[in-house]
Amino acid sequence: MVFQHEYTPAATPATPVTATLASVVTASVSSAPSRRPFNHEKASAFLEKLSATELCTVLRVLRIKGRIQANMADKRAIAASCMEDQNIDDEQLEALMDDADL
């Protein structure tokens, strides 16, 4: 049987380290990416203006597969949900659509 000396690190009680609430909050705020709140009304208004062909382009740009045959309302709802998940607003989506058409 091996005996430990009383001054070895395993036998010495460690002093608990406590972080202050301010340091925890500061660390979490600084490391989190900034996200703008998603505007459902603005996204819905943008998607309502699109033709069937443009809406298919939206689905392609957002990499949504298997929904081309869905009705227009379903396509809009799926696109809006995907826009929120990917944090893409209507202006960014329009730019992506323009790039896809080139």
N, C-alpha and C positions, 0 to 999 in steps of 0.2 A: 504494500500500500504506500502511495506517495503522499507525503504531507506537504502542504503549502506553508511557506513562511508568512507570518502575519503582515508583512509589508509588500507583498506582491500585488500587482494591479488587480488581480481577481479578488483579493481579500479586502482591498481598500474600497470603502463605499464611495461611489461617484456622486458628485454634487449635481443635483438635477438642474438642467438648463431650461429656463422658461423664457419663451419669447413674449415680448409685449404685444398687445393687440395691435398697436400702431404699426409695428414692423411686419406683422402678418398681413394686414390690410394693404400696406404699401407694396409688399412683394406680389400679392395676387393682382393688384390693380395694374402694376407696371408690366407684368408678364402677360396679361390678357390682351388679345387683339381687340382693337376697337371695332365695334359693329354698329352700324346705323340701324335704327329700328325699321323693320320692313313695313312699307306702306301698302296695305292690302287694297285700299280704294284706288290708289294710283296705278297699281299693277293690273287690277281688274279693268279699269278704264282703258289702259293701253291694250290689253288683250282683246277687249270688246271691239276695238277699231280694226283689228286685223282680218284680212280675208282668209279663206280656207287655205290657200297656197302659202300665205305668210305664216299662218299658224303651224303648218307642216314644217316650215323652216325653223320656227321656234322650237318645235319638238326635236328637230335634228340638232340644232345648236345646243340645246340643253341635254342632249344625249338620252332622250327618252325613246325607248324602242317598244314596238308592239302596240302602239296606241294610235296609229295613223287612221285606222278604220273607226275609231270612236267618234261619237257625235261632237259637234262644236263645243257644246257646254262642258262636256267631259274633258276635252282637250284643253280648254281654258283653265279649268279647275286643276288639272294635272300640271300644267305649265306654271300656274301661280304657286302651287305647292312646291314645285321644284325650284322656282325662283327664290322662294323664302329659304329653302334648305341650303341653297348655294349662295345666298346673300347677294343676289343680282337684282338691281333695280331696273326700271323700264328703260332708262337711258343706256345702261350697260348692255341690256338685252338688244336694244336697237343697234348698237355698235357691233355686237356679235353677229346680228343678222346681216348687216351691211358687209362685214368681212366674209361671211359665208357665201354671199351672192357674187363676190368677185372671182 
